[in-house]
Amino acid sequence: MKQAHHPEVGEIALTGVMAALSDPIRVGLVRVLADGRERGWGEFRAPVAKSTLSHHLRVLRDAGLTRTRQEGTRCFVALRRQDMEARFPGLLHVVLAAAEEEDLGRQVSMKDDPHPA
């Protein structure tokens, strides 16, 4: 299987990050991942087709917001919080706070969440 490209911290562009965060589903994915846990791709619950969810996860990875790890047939995703903080200090905190305030991305949750949105 081909290894996914993850931009180095210095390669992460603000315009790419902002474009990636311009979609409510992607903001929801970031909100879910903000707890610092690595999540299996199949654990996400979102109101989109699997192919669309895959696209959203790829956009986040390509922008440098997430890191994807392949293990056999499973794919795991984690938020690159430290890398984002190193590149754009405070940006992720502000985005997550605004998303919480506006309830943006609430339609994304984990399949094991007893209280899905």
Protein Blocks (a to p, Z undefined) as FASTA:
>chain_A
ZZdddddfklpcfklmmmmmmpfklmmmmmmmmnopacdfklpccfbdfklmmmmmmmmm
mnopaccddehjbccddddfklmmmmmghklmmmmmmmmmnogoklpccfklmbbZZ
